[in-house]
Amino acid sequence: MTELASAFRAWILSRATMLSHAIEGCIVESPDDEHVRIVTSKATANVNFYELDPGAPEIVELNIIPADDPDNPAFFLHFEMDDLDHAKELFDDLTEALARASASTVTHILLSCTSGLTTSFFARKLTEVAATLSLDFEFEAKPIEQALRDAGDYTAVMLAPQVHMRRDEMVARHPDLVVFEIPGAVFGSYDAGMALRMLLNAMSENALAARLEQADTRIVRKLDSDKRILVISSVFGRKDSLYSYRIYDHGEIVLNGQVEKPGRSYCDIKDVLATVRMQGVCVSELDAIGLAVPGIVEGSTVRMVSIDIGMPDFARMSERLGVPIFVENNANAAAAGCYVSQDKYESILLQRQPTGFAVGGQGLIVDGHLVRGNHGLAGELAYVMRMLGLVDKALKMAWTSEGMCKVVAAELMCSICTTSPEAIYVAVDQLPEMDELSAELARHMPEDMVPELIHVCDYHERVLVGSYALCLDALRRAEVAEA
């Protein structure tokens, strides 16, 4: 064990008394020099040290294993033991997550329709889906009159289509609750997975919502896929973040995984790289790394419109690793993913808007080429909505399917009239059926000019696929430039 790793282990053990007071009933154990455990009745946090190369910094693994679901870690990451202060910060993240897991309480969600009978079956299905994500969620069905009276005892209210007209009344009585409508297509088909993703997005837990999606979108376009590329997609929740990673080797997926982190910082990407290394991947032997991120991307610089988060120097990171790193806005990457997953259209638009969000983001491909624009501003709708003074109005409308339809239609119209795409991919959970959106657009333009609308239910998967395609294109252009 290196001197730095030994100092980190000693620091952890020195905090045993403090941890026993901070986390109810926890016991700190260290069976040997390579392992430290923090045990509670509900979960166990592990700190494991691995020496991959003699003399090189150890790789440290941090994980939390729930007692009732040992096959699904509640926290999992690796990092290189080269900075003691960084290691201490990550350990604090681990103990904060352990405290939450050990003191977790059930989140109660109320479903309501006219009688409560129809939603009872749906509530059971939602509970089953939540259990697969290790979420302590309980769903209860009540008729609307009883729901209006009792909703204050719940965290959120989901209204069935039969009682959509009572939403304003529910919000007026319980202004602090998350209240939103379940679209008719989702409720009618008992699509519990889609409804839960909408709920998590509405509660700003986007990182958890991303875990519900299906993987492995088929790539239809012919790509120059003779490369080995790592792609990483970041999803931010209210208090946490989820990093999905994938390695394509000559077009084949050879590695898939996720890293969950408390907090929101792009500096965590280096910990994702350490996790990949722990799985036998030599990062320096990759041909490229693609990062798909929220925000305005200009070269290797990322600006966030509304929040300030840690941002590493991607250019310096690329130089240190000896691997080109290509950074892309996630909506742009998703548009590229939609493009290479079909061969019918050459000009497409992708619209992404999570449940309850007043402003969406767009990715645009014209004649087979991604449009980023000067400063990477293409598709950044927030500035348009702000200038028109529509953000506050849209924020209220975005909690209902009908309102979200009008908001999305207005945002789409800006791009339809400037770029006239052949097809629009709509990654909006609240609009699973495109007929309503098509009719709204046809109210303001000739019906035969409305582009084909295609619902996207696997947005985050499209981000990974598109990031891979864009990396290949960037490498090809670099090779042409060098020649």
GULUM-305182 format. One record per residue (C-alpha): residue number from 0; x, y, z. Coordinates in nm, 3 decimals. Layout:
BEGIN
+-----+---------+---------+---------+
!  nr !       u !       v !       w !
+-----+---------+---------+---------+
! NUM !       X !       Y !       Z !
...
+-----+---------+---------+---------+
This chain:
BEGIN
+-----+---------+---------+---------+
!  nr !       u !       v !       w !
+-----+---------+---------+---------+
!   0 !   0.000 !   0.000 !   0.000 !
!   1 !   0.137 !   0.342 !  -0.094 !
!   2 !   0.196 !   0.608 !   0.168 !
!   3 !  -0.094 !   0.816 !   0.035 !
!   4 !  -0.338 !   0.524 !   0.045 !
!   5 !  -0.221 !   0.434 !   0.396 !
!   6 !  -0.283 !   0.793 !   0.509 !
!   7 !  -0.634 !   0.782 !   0.360 !
!   8 !  -0.715 !   0.455 !   0.536 !
!   9 !  -0.585 !   0.593 !   0.869 !
!  10 !  -0.797 !   0.906 !   0.822 !
!  11 !  -1.109 !   0.695 !   0.764 !
!  12 !  -1.048 !   0.490 !   1.079 !
!  13 !  -0.986 !   0.808 !   1.280 !
!  14 !  -1.344 !   0.913 !   1.199 !
!  15 !  -1.502 !   0.599 !   1.342 !
!  16 !  -1.632 !   0.769 !   1.658 !
!  17 !  -1.772 !   1.064 !   1.464 !
!  18 !  -1.945 !   0.832 !   1.216 !
!  19 !  -2.103 !   0.627 !   1.495 !
!  20 !  -2.269 !   0.946 !   1.622 !
!  21 !  -2.364 !   1.078 !   1.276 !
!  22 !  -2.509 !   0.754 !   1.137 !
!  23 !  -2.736 !   0.573 !   1.375 !
!  24 !  -2.614 !   0.227 !   1.474 !
!  25 !  -2.314 !   0.217 !   1.242 !
!  26 !  -2.002 !   0.010 !   1.313 !
!  27 !  -1.665 !   0.072 !   1.144 !
!  28 !  -1.461 !  -0.241 !   1.069 !
!  29 !  -1.125 !  -0.302 !   0.900 !
!  30 !  -1.053 !  -0.674 !   0.857 !
!  31 !  -0.724 !  -0.599 !   0.678 !
!  32 !  -0.523 !  -0.319 !   0.518 !
!  33 !  -0.716 !  -0.337 !   0.189 !
!  34 !  -1.071 !  -0.315 !   0.323 !
!  35 !  -1.278 !  -0.087 !   0.547 !
!  36 !  -1.648 !  -0.144 !   0.617 !
!  37 !  -1.911 !   0.084 !   0.770 !
!  38 !  -2.204 !  -0.138 !   0.866 !
!  39 !  -2.560 !  -0.033 !   0.952 !
!  40 !  -2.878 !  -0.238 !   0.981 !
!  41 !  -2.993 !  -0.125 !   0.635 !
!  42 !  -2.672 !  -0.105 !   0.431 !
!  43 !  -2.296 !  -0.154 !   0.432 !
!  44 !  -2.046 !   0.095 !   0.287 !
!  45 !  -1.719 !  -0.055 !   0.164 !
!  46 !  -1.383 !   0.107 !   0.094 !
!  47 !  -1.160 !  -0.131 !  -0.103 !
!  48 !  -0.800 !  -0.066 !  -0.213 !
!  49 !  -0.661 !  -0.228 !  -0.530 !
!  50 !  -0.301 !  -0.218 !  -0.651 !
!  51 !  -0.310 !  -0.267 !  -1.028 !
!  52 !   0.055 !  -0.187 !  -1.101 !
!  53 !   0.342 !  -0.204 !  -0.850 !
!  54 !   0.444 !   0.145 !  -0.747 !
!  55 !   0.147 !   0.310 !  -0.921 !
!  56 !  -0.135 !   0.481 !  -0.726 !
!  57 !  -0.398 !   0.240 !  -0.597 !
!  58 !  -0.749 !   0.237 !  -0.729 !
!  59 !  -1.001 !   0.287 !  -0.449 !
!  60 !  -1.351 !   0.144 !  -0.477 !
!  61 !  -1.639 !   0.294 !  -0.280 !
!  62 !  -1.975 !   0.119 !  -0.271 !
!  63 !  -2.289 !   0.086 !  -0.063 !
!  64 !  -2.468 !  -0.250 !  -0.055 !
!  65 !  -2.830 !  -0.242 !   0.072 !
!  66 !  -2.904 !  -0.523 !   0.316 !
!  67 !  -3.233 !  -0.608 !   0.144 !
!  68 !  -3.101 !  -0.591 !  -0.214 !
!  69 !  -2.732 !  -0.694 !  -0.222 !
!  70 !  -2.726 !  -0.736 !  -0.601 !
!  71 !  -2.798 !  -0.366 !  -0.665 !
!  72 !  -2.543 !  -0.127 !  -0.509 !
!  73 !  -2.689 !   0.204 !  -0.396 !
!  74 !  -2.354 !   0.378 !  -0.453 !
!  75 !  -2.059 !   0.265 !  -0.665 !
!  76 !  -1.748 !   0.437 !  -0.799 !
!  77 !  -1.372 !   0.402 !  -0.838 !
!  78 !  -1.100 !   0.666 !  -0.829 !
!  79 !  -0.724 !   0.684 !  -0.849 !
!  80 !  -0.555 !   0.745 !  -0.513 !
!  81 !  -0.345 !   1.043 !  -0.623 !
!  82 !  -0.501 !   1.327 !  -0.420 !
!  83 !  -0.580 !   1.289 !  -0.050 !
!  84 !  -0.816 !   1.588 !  -0.036 !
!  85 !  -1.016 !   1.453 !  -0.331 !
!  86 !  -1.032 !   1.110 !  -0.168 !
!  87 !  -1.166 !   1.266 !   0.154 !
!  88 !  -1.436 !   1.451 !  -0.042 !
!  89 !  -1.548 !   1.128 !  -0.210 !
!  90 !  -1.553 !   0.947 !   0.123 !
!  91 !  -1.777 !   1.222 !   0.262 !
!  92 !  -2.005 !   1.167 !  -0.040 !
!  93 !  -2.011 !   0.796 !   0.048 !
!  94 !  -2.104 !   0.854 !   0.412 !
!  95 !  -2.373 !   1.107 !   0.320 !
!  96 !  -2.528 !   0.848 !   0.086 !
!  97 !  -2.499 !   0.582 !   0.357 !
!  98 !  -2.674 !   0.811 !   0.605 !
!  99 !  -2.960 !   0.861 !   0.358 !
! 100 !  -2.982 !   0.488 !   0.285 !
! 101 !  -2.976 !   0.400 !   0.654 !
! 102 !  -3.240 !   0.655 !   0.746 !
! 103 !  -3.450 !   0.616 !   0.432 !
! 104 !  -3.824 !   0.663 !   0.470 !
! 105 !  -4.101 !   0.554 !   0.240 !
! 106 !  -4.214 !   0.809 !  -0.019 !
! 107 !  -4.592 !   0.803 !  -0.045 !
! 108 !  -4.749 !   0.883 !  -0.383 !
! 109 !  -5.120 !   0.933 !  -0.438 !
! 110 !  -5.301 !   0.828 !  -0.757 !
! 111 !  -5.650 !   0.953 !  -0.817 !
! 112 !  -5.939 !   0.897 !  -1.059 !
! 113 !  -6.315 !   0.929 !  -1.025 !
! 114 !  -6.369 !   0.621 !  -0.808 !
! 115 !  -6.021 !   0.495 !  -0.720 !
! 116 !  -6.092 !   0.148 !  -0.862 !
! 117 !  -5.916 !   0.197 !  -1.195 !
! 118 !  -5.601 !   0.334 !  -1.035 !
! 119 !  -5.566 !   0.054 !  -0.779 !
! 120 !  -5.423 !  -0.188 !  -1.035 !
! 121 !  -5.200 !   0.084 !  -1.178 !
! 122 !  -5.073 !   0.164 !  -0.827 !
! 123 !  -4.966 !  -0.197 !  -0.777 !
! 124 !  -4.778 !  -0.196 !  -1.108 !
! 125 !  -4.602 !   0.128 !  -1.017 !
! 126 !  -4.495 !  -0.019 !  -0.683 !
! 127 !  -4.346 !  -0.321 !  -0.863 !
! 128 !  -4.149 !  -0.104 !  -1.107 !
! 129 !  -4.022 !   0.117 !  -0.823 !
! 130 !  -3.903 !  -0.192 !  -0.639 !
! 131 !  -3.683 !  -0.289 !  -0.935 !
! 132 !  -3.499 !   0.043 !  -0.884 !
! 133 !  -3.470 !  -0.015 !  -0.509 !
! 134 !  -3.695 !   0.286 !  -0.447 !
! 135 !  -3.894 !   0.299 !  -0.123 !
! 136 !  -4.206 !   0.428 !  -0.299 !
! 137 !  -4.560 !   0.333 !  -0.206 !
! 138 !  -4.850 !   0.419 !  -0.437 !
! 139 !  -5.206 !   0.444 !  -0.310 !
! 140 !  -5.524 !   0.498 !  -0.512 !
! 141 !  -5.812 !   0.718 !  -0.391 !
! 142 !  -6.116 !   0.875 !  -0.559 !
! 143 !  -6.075 !   1.241 !  -0.641 !
! 144 !  -6.292 !   1.384 !  -0.361 !
! 145 !  -6.102 !   1.189 !  -0.099 !
! 146 !  -5.770 !   1.271 !  -0.270 !
! 147 !  -5.843 !   1.643 !  -0.255 !
! 148 !  -5.891 !   1.612 !   0.120 !
! 149 !  -5.598 !   1.378 !   0.199 !
! 150 !  -5.331 !   1.483 !  -0.051 !
! 151 !  -5.133 !   1.674 !   0.213 !
! 152 !  -5.015 !   1.340 !   0.353 !
! 153 !  -4.831 !   1.254 !   0.028 !
! 154 !  -4.520 !   1.369 !  -0.159 !
! 155 !  -4.682 !   1.385 !  -0.503 !
! 156 !  -5.018 !   1.340 !  -0.670 !
! 157 !  -5.070 !   1.170 !  -1.008 !
! 158 !  -5.405 !   1.245 !  -1.169 !
! 159 !  -5.569 !   0.997 !  -1.404 !
! 160 !  -5.716 !   1.134 !  -1.730 !
! 161 !  -6.069 !   1.113 !  -1.588 !
! 162 !  -5.993 !   1.386 !  -1.332 !
! 163 !  -5.752 !   1.611 !  -1.525 !
! 164 !  -6.000 !   1.896 !  -1.495 !
! 165 !  -5.954 !   1.894 !  -1.114 !
! 166 !  -5.580 !   1.970 !  -1.127 !
! 167 !  -5.616 !   2.344 !  -1.057 !
! 168 !  -5.829 !   2.265 !  -0.756 !
! 169 !  -5.570 !   2.017 !  -0.626 !
! 170 !  -5.287 !   2.269 !  -0.672 !
! 171 !  -5.488 !   2.543 !  -0.500 !
! 172 !  -5.553 !   2.323 !  -0.196 !
! 173 !  -5.199 !   2.176 !  -0.182 !
! 174 !  -4.957 !   2.427 !  -0.340 !
! 175 !  -4.643 !   2.253 !  -0.207 !
! 176 !  -4.714 !   1.919 !  -0.376 !
! 177 !  -4.592 !   1.792 !  -0.712 !
! 178 !  -4.918 !   1.748 !  -0.905 !
! 179 !  -4.926 !   1.633 !  -1.266 !
! 180 !  -5.148 !   1.449 !  -1.509 !
! 181 !  -5.085 !   1.101 !  -1.641 !
! 182 !  -5.132 !   1.114 !  -2.020 !
! 183 !  -5.425 !   0.910 !  -2.149 !
! 184 !  -5.202 !   0.688 !  -2.364 !
! 185 !  -4.986 !   0.599 !  -2.062 !
! 186 !  -5.276 !   0.541 !  -1.826 !
! 187 !  -5.484 !   0.351 !  -2.080 !
! 188 !  -5.202 !   0.105 !  -2.152 !
! 189 !  -5.098 !   0.074 !  -1.786 !
! 190 !  -4.744 !   0.175 !  -1.883 !
! 191 !  -4.607 !   0.189 !  -1.530 !
! 192 !  -4.247 !   0.236 !  -1.645 !
! 193 !  -4.330 !   0.549 !  -1.842 !
! 194 !  -4.549 !   0.685 !  -1.561 !
! 195 !  -4.273 !   0.632 !  -1.304 !
! 196 !  -4.018 !   0.804 !  -1.527 !
! 197 !  -4.256 !   1.100 !  -1.556 !
! 198 !  -4.295 !   1.104 !  -1.178 !
! 199 !  -3.919 !   1.100 !  -1.118 !
! 200 !  -3.864 !   1.373 !  -1.374 !
! 201 !  -4.141 !   1.579 !  -1.216 !
! 202 !  -3.966 !   1.540 !  -0.880 !
! 203 !  -3.638 !   1.646 !  -1.049 !
! 204 !  -3.481 !   1.304 !  -0.994 !
! 205 !  -3.366 !   1.281 !  -1.356 !
! 206 !  -3.075 !   1.053 !  -1.276 !
! 207 !  -3.309 !   0.784 !  -1.146 !
! 208 !  -3.548 !   0.831 !  -1.436 !
! 209 !  -3.266 !   0.762 !  -1.681 !
! 210 !  -3.219 !   0.415 !  -1.531 !
! 211 !  -3.565 !   0.310 !  -1.656 !
! 212 !  -3.471 !   0.325 !  -2.023 !
! 213 !  -3.400 !   0.035 !  -2.256 !
! 214 !  -3.053 !   0.005 !  -2.409 !
! 215 !  -2.879 !  -0.084 !  -2.733 !
! 216 !  -3.041 !   0.117 !  -3.011 !
! 217 !  -2.971 !  -0.035 !  -3.351 !
! 218 !  -2.745 !   0.176 !  -3.575 !
! 219 !  -2.869 !   0.177 !  -3.935 !
! 220 !  -2.631 !   0.423 !  -4.100 !
! 221 !  -2.297 !   0.295 !  -4.224 !
! 222 !  -2.026 !   0.428 !  -3.993 !
! 223 !  -1.647 !   0.408 !  -4.016 !
! 224 !  -1.645 !   0.198 !  -3.701 !
! 225 !  -1.287 !   0.070 !  -3.697 !
! 226 !  -1.217 !   0.249 !  -3.366 !
! 227 !  -1.234 !   0.182 !  -2.993 !
! 228 !  -1.432 !   0.462 !  -2.830 !
! 229 !  -1.556 !   0.534 !  -2.478 !
! 230 !  -1.870 !   0.747 !  -2.453 !
! 231 !  -1.999 !   0.899 !  -2.129 !
! 232 !  -2.338 !   1.062 !  -2.080 !
! 233 !  -2.418 !   1.272 !  -1.772 !
! 234 !  -2.764 !   1.318 !  -1.622 !
! 235 !  -2.823 !   1.558 !  -1.333 !
! 236 !  -3.093 !   1.517 !  -1.072 !
! 237 !  -3.181 !   1.765 !  -0.801 !
! 238 !  -2.912 !   1.643 !  -0.561 !
! 239 !  -2.727 !   1.374 !  -0.750 !
! 240 !  -2.596 !   1.272 !  -1.088 !
! 241 !  -2.578 !   0.961 !  -1.302 !
! 242 !  -2.301 !   0.888 !  -1.551 !
! 243 !  -2.369 !   0.619 !  -1.810 !
! 244 !  -2.068 !   0.488 !  -1.996 !
! 245 !  -2.016 !   0.255 !  -2.290 !
! 246 !  -1.726 !   0.128 !  -2.499 !
! 247 !  -1.769 !   0.055 !  -2.869 !
! 248 !  -1.496 !  -0.163 !  -3.018 !
! 249 !  -1.517 !  -0.174 !  -3.400 !
! 250 !  -1.890 !  -0.113 !  -3.378 !
! 251 !  -1.963 !  -0.369 !  -3.107 !
! 252 !  -2.065 !  -0.277 !  -2.752 !
! 253 !  -1.810 !  -0.441 !  -2.521 !
! 254 !  -1.878 !  -0.256 !  -2.196 !
! 255 !  -2.180 !  -0.086 !  -2.041 !
! 256 !  -2.214 !   0.066 !  -1.697 !
! 257 !  -2.325 !   0.350 !  -1.471 !
! 258 !  -2.174 !   0.553 !  -1.189 !
! 259 !  -2.402 !   0.734 !  -0.945 !
! 260 !  -2.269 !   1.032 !  -0.751 !
! 261 !  -2.421 !   1.259 !  -0.488 !
! 262 !  -2.397 !   1.620 !  -0.596 !
! 263 !  -2.345 !   1.758 !  -0.946 !
! 264 !  -1.997 !   1.819 !  -1.083 !
! 265 !  -1.830 !   1.734 !  -1.412 !
! 266 !  -1.511 !   1.681 !  -1.214 !
! 267 !  -1.662 !   1.340 !  -1.131 !
! 268 !  -1.585 !   1.229 !  -1.487 !
! 269 !  -1.231 !   1.136 !  -1.380 !
! 270 !  -1.386 !   0.895 !  -1.129 !
! 271 !  -1.588 !   0.741 !  -1.411 !
! 272 !  -1.260 !   0.689 !  -1.599 !
! 273 !  -1.117 !   0.515 !  -1.292 !
! 274 !  -1.422 !   0.286 !  -1.284 !
! 275 !  -1.361 !   0.196 !  -1.648 !
! 276 !  -0.995 !   0.124 !  -1.572 !
! 277 !  -1.100 !  -0.113 !  -1.293 !
! 278 !  -1.279 !  -0.322 !  -1.554 !
! 279 !  -0.959 !  -0.393 !  -1.743 !
! 280 !  -0.968 !  -0.106 !  -1.991 !
! 281 !  -0.646 !   0.082 !  -2.066 !
! 282 !  -0.777 !   0.433 !  -2.129 !
! 283 !  -0.462 !   0.539 !  -2.318 !
! 284 !  -0.534 !   0.269 !  -2.580 !
! 285 !  -0.874 !   0.419 !  -2.670 !
! 286 !  -0.903 !   0.610 !  -2.997 !
! 287 !  -1.131 !   0.875 !  -2.841 !
! 288 !  -1.355 !   0.964 !  -2.549 !
! 289 !  -1.692 !   1.128 !  -2.612 !
! 290 !  -1.865 !   1.329 !  -2.340 !
! 291 !  -2.233 !   1.422 !  -2.376 !
! 292 !  -2.328 !   1.693 !  -2.128 !
! 293 !  -2.604 !   1.945 !  -2.050 !
! 294 !  -2.516 !   2.305 !  -2.127 !
! 295 !  -2.377 !   2.519 !  -2.408 !
! 296 !  -2.071 !   2.354 !  -2.557 !
! 297 !  -1.810 !   2.552 !  -2.747 !
! 298 !  -1.508 !   2.338 !  -2.827 !
! 299 !  -1.403 !   2.189 !  -2.493 !
! 300 !  -1.574 !   2.462 !  -2.288 !
! 301 !  -1.915 !   2.407 !  -2.129 !
! 302 !  -2.146 !   2.676 !  -1.991 !
! 303 !  -2.452 !   2.597 !  -1.786 !
! 304 !  -2.749 !   2.829 !  -1.839 !
! 305 !  -2.904 !   2.813 !  -1.492 !
! 306 !  -2.668 !   2.635 !  -1.247 !
! 307 !  -2.301 !   2.659 !  -1.158 !
! 308 !  -2.125 !   2.323 !  -1.130 !
! 309 !  -1.766 !   2.207 !  -1.120 !
! 310 !  -1.608 !   2.201 !  -1.463 !
! 311 !  -1.268 !   2.041 !  -1.533 !
! 312 !  -1.029 !   2.148 !  -1.807 !
! 313 !  -1.118 !   1.891 !  -2.070 !
! 314 !  -0.834 !   1.999 !  -2.298 !
! 315 !  -0.581 !   1.937 !  -2.021 !
! 316 !  -0.748 !   1.608 !  -1.932 !
! 317 !  -0.716 !   1.499 !  -2.296 !
! 318 !  -0.348 !   1.591 !  -2.300 !
! 319 !  -0.281 !   1.402 !  -1.975 !
! 320 !  -0.459 !   1.087 !  -2.095 !
! 321 !  -0.309 !   1.100 !  -2.444 !
! 322 !  -0.657 !   1.049 !  -2.593 !
! 323 !  -0.870 !   1.303 !  -2.784 !
! 324 !  -1.181 !   1.406 !  -2.587 !
! 325 !  -1.482 !   1.536 !  -2.779 !
! 326 !  -1.744 !   1.723 !  -2.575 !
! 327 !  -2.099 !   1.761 !  -2.706 !
! 328 !  -2.430 !   1.898 !  -2.584 !
! 329 !  -2.655 !   1.605 !  -2.494 !
! 330 !  -2.948 !   1.717 !  -2.713 !
! 331 !  -2.709 !   1.741 !  -3.009 !
! 332 !  -2.580 !   1.393 !  -2.930 !
! 333 !  -2.936 !   1.259 !  -2.904 !
! 334 !  -3.019 !   1.412 !  -3.244 !
! 335 !  -2.717 !   1.236 !  -3.392 !
! 336 !  -2.832 !   0.913 !  -3.226 !
! 337 !  -3.175 !   0.947 !  -3.387 !
! 338 !  -3.016 !   1.025 !  -3.722 !
! 339 !  -2.789 !   0.717 !  -3.736 !
! 340 !  -3.073 !   0.495 !  -3.612 !
! 341 !  -3.270 !   0.550 !  -3.936 !
! 342 !  -3.195 !   0.611 !  -4.303 !
! 343 !  -3.519 !   0.769 !  -4.420 !
! 344 !  -3.449 !   1.135 !  -4.335 !
! 345 !  -3.149 !   1.360 !  -4.392 !
! 346 !  -3.279 !   1.662 !  -4.198 !
! 347 !  -3.423 !   1.604 !  -3.850 !
! 348 !  -3.490 !   1.793 !  -3.529 !
! 349 !  -3.489 !   1.650 !  -3.177 !
! 350 !  -3.682 !   1.819 !  -2.896 !
! 351 !  -3.607 !   1.721 !  -2.535 !
! 352 !  -3.825 !   1.847 !  -2.249 !
! 353 !  -3.856 !   1.667 !  -1.913 !
! 354 !  -4.182 !   1.667 !  -1.720 !
! 355 !  -4.264 !   2.006 !  -1.574 !
! 356 !  -3.979 !   2.192 !  -1.749 !
! 357 !  -4.076 !   2.527 !  -1.900 !
! 358 !  -3.796 !   2.520 !  -2.157 !
! 359 !  -3.665 !   2.237 !  -2.371 !
! 360 !  -3.350 !   2.184 !  -2.570 !
! 361 !  -3.311 !   2.100 !  -2.938 !
! 362 !  -3.063 !   1.918 !  -3.155 !
! 363 !  -3.071 !   1.984 !  -3.529 !
! 364 !  -2.927 !   1.790 !  -3.822 !
! 365 !  -2.956 !   1.943 !  -4.171 !
! 366 !  -2.855 !   1.743 !  -4.478 !
! 367 !  -2.674 !   1.493 !  -4.260 !
! 368 !  -2.471 !   1.754 !  -4.068 !
! 369 !  -2.513 !   1.855 !  -3.704 !
! 370 !  -2.582 !   2.227 !  -3.665 !
! 371 !  -2.405 !   2.372 !  -3.361 !
! 372 !  -2.399 !   2.739 !  -3.462 !
! 373 !  -2.171 !   3.014 !  -3.339 !
! 374 !  -2.076 !   2.964 !  -2.971 !
! 375 !  -2.276 !   2.637 !  -2.975 !
! 376 !  -2.602 !   2.829 !  -2.929 !
! 377 !  -2.811 !   2.636 !  -3.183 !
! 378 !  -3.112 !   2.481 !  -3.008 !
! 379 !  -3.076 !   2.676 !  -2.682 !
! 380 !  -3.441 !   2.774 !  -2.641 !
! 381 !  -3.407 !   2.934 !  -2.298 !
! 382 !  -3.301 !   3.266 !  -2.445 !
! 383 !  -3.597 !   3.276 !  -2.685 !
! 384 !  -3.848 !   3.200 !  -2.409 !
! 385 !  -3.692 !   3.460 !  -2.180 !
! 386 !  -3.697 !   3.730 !  -2.446 !
! 387 !  -4.065 !   3.664 !  -2.516 !
! 388 !  -4.144 !   3.664 !  -2.144 !
! 389 !  -4.295 !   3.316 !  -2.164 !
! 390 !  -4.094 !   3.126 !  -1.903 !
! 391 !  -4.330 !   3.183 !  -1.609 !
! 392 !  -4.637 !   3.105 !  -1.818 !
! 393 !  -4.476 !   2.794 !  -1.964 !
! 394 !  -4.372 !   2.673 !  -1.619 !
! 395 !  -4.737 !   2.658 !  -1.512 !
! 396 !  -4.849 !   2.497 !  -1.837 !
! 397 !  -4.575 !   2.233 !  -1.838 !
! 398 !  -4.738 !   2.027 !  -1.562 !
! 399 !  -5.025 !   1.909 !  -1.783 !
! 400 !  -5.020 !   1.719 !  -2.109 !
! 401 !  -5.237 !   1.982 !  -2.276 !
! 402 !  -5.017 !   2.266 !  -2.151 !
! 403 !  -4.693 !   2.089 !  -2.241 !
! 404 !  -4.830 !   2.029 !  -2.589 !
! 405 !  -4.876 !   2.404 !  -2.643 !
! 406 !  -4.533 !   2.487 !  -2.500 !
! 407 !  -4.353 !   2.231 !  -2.716 !
! 408 !  -4.548 !   2.335 !  -3.026 !
! 409 !  -4.444 !   2.698 !  -2.976 !
! 410 !  -4.078 !   2.598 !  -2.935 !
! 411 !  -4.090 !   2.369 !  -3.237 !
! 412 !  -4.248 !   2.634 !  -3.456 !
! 413 !  -3.937 !   2.853 !  -3.424 !
! 414 !  -3.722 !   2.579 !  -3.575 !
! 415 !  -3.976 !   2.449 !  -3.826 !
! 416 !  -4.002 !   2.791 !  -3.986 !
! 417 !  -3.625 !   2.840 !  -4.003 !
! 418 !  -3.497 !   2.491 !  -4.093 !
! 419 !  -3.807 !   2.294 !  -4.207 !
! 420 !  -3.691 !   1.946 !  -4.093 !
! 421 !  -3.835 !   1.634 !  -4.256 !
! 422 !  -3.903 !   1.473 !  -3.918 !
! 423 !  -3.909 !   1.579 !  -3.554 !
! 424 !  -3.810 !   1.340 !  -3.275 !
! 425 !  -3.999 !   1.432 !  -2.958 !
! 426 !  -3.835 !   1.322 !  -2.631 !
! 427 !  -4.113 !   1.451 !  -2.405 !
! 428 !  -4.257 !   1.199 !  -2.160 !
! 429 !  -4.585 !   1.388 !  -2.127 !
! 430 !  -4.651 !   1.357 !  -2.502 !
! 431 !  -4.631 !   0.984 !  -2.580 !
! 432 !  -4.886 !   1.021 !  -2.861 !
! 433 !  -4.804 !   1.257 !  -3.148 !
! 434 !  -5.156 !   1.322 !  -3.280 !
! 435 !  -5.226 !   1.596 !  -3.023 !
! 436 !  -4.897 !   1.775 !  -3.097 !
! 437 !  -4.949 !   1.743 !  -3.472 !
! 438 !  -5.297 !   1.894 !  -3.440 !
! 439 !  -5.161 !   2.183 !  -3.233 !
! 440 !  -4.899 !   2.263 !  -3.497 !
! 441 !  -5.163 !   2.233 !  -3.773 !
! 442 !  -5.361 !   2.509 !  -3.603 !
! 443 !  -5.087 !   2.755 !  -3.694 !
! 444 !  -4.953 !   2.624 !  -4.026 !
! 445 !  -5.078 !   2.419 !  -4.323 !
! 446 !  -5.140 !   2.064 !  -4.208 !
! 447 !  -4.950 !   1.912 !  -4.501 !
! 448 !  -4.639 !   2.109 !  -4.399 !
! 449 !  -4.622 !   1.966 !  -4.047 !
! 450 !  -4.315 !   1.738 !  -4.031 !
! 451 !  -4.354 !   1.376 !  -3.928 !
! 452 !  -4.349 !   1.353 !  -3.548 !
! 453 !  -4.179 !   1.055 !  -3.381 !
! 454 !  -4.192 !   0.992 !  -3.006 !
! 455 !  -3.861 !   0.902 !  -2.840 !
! 456 !  -3.887 !   0.692 !  -2.523 !
! 457 !  -3.514 !   0.610 !  -2.495 !
! 458 !  -3.358 !   0.956 !  -2.500 !
! 459 !  -3.053 !   0.873 !  -2.289 !
! 460 !  -2.976 !   0.570 !  -2.504 !
! 461 !  -2.988 !   0.792 !  -2.814 !
! 462 !  -2.740 !   1.024 !  -2.642 !
! 463 !  -2.486 !   0.742 !  -2.606 !
! 464 !  -2.534 !   0.623 !  -2.964 !
! 465 !  -2.509 !   0.976 !  -3.102 !
! 466 !  -2.198 !   1.055 !  -2.899 !
! 467 !  -2.032 !   0.749 !  -3.052 !
! 468 !  -2.129 !   0.855 !  -3.405 !
! 469 !  -2.003 !   1.210 !  -3.349 !
! 470 !  -1.670 !   1.080 !  -3.215 !
! 471 !  -1.622 !   0.872 !  -3.528 !
! 472 !  -1.699 !   1.174 !  -3.745 !
! 473 !  -1.457 !   1.394 !  -3.549 !
! 474 !  -1.178 !   1.137 !  -3.583 !
! 475 !  -1.243 !   1.105 !  -3.956 !
! 476 !  -1.226 !   1.482 !  -4.006 !
! 477 !  -0.905 !   1.499 !  -3.801 !
! 478 !  -0.748 !   1.229 !  -4.019 !
! 479 !  -0.848 !   1.418 !  -4.335 !
! 480 !  -0.703 !   1.740 !  -4.198 !
! 481 !  -0.373 !   1.572 !  -4.114 !
! 482 !  -0.352 !   1.419 !  -4.460 !
+-----+---------+---------+---------+
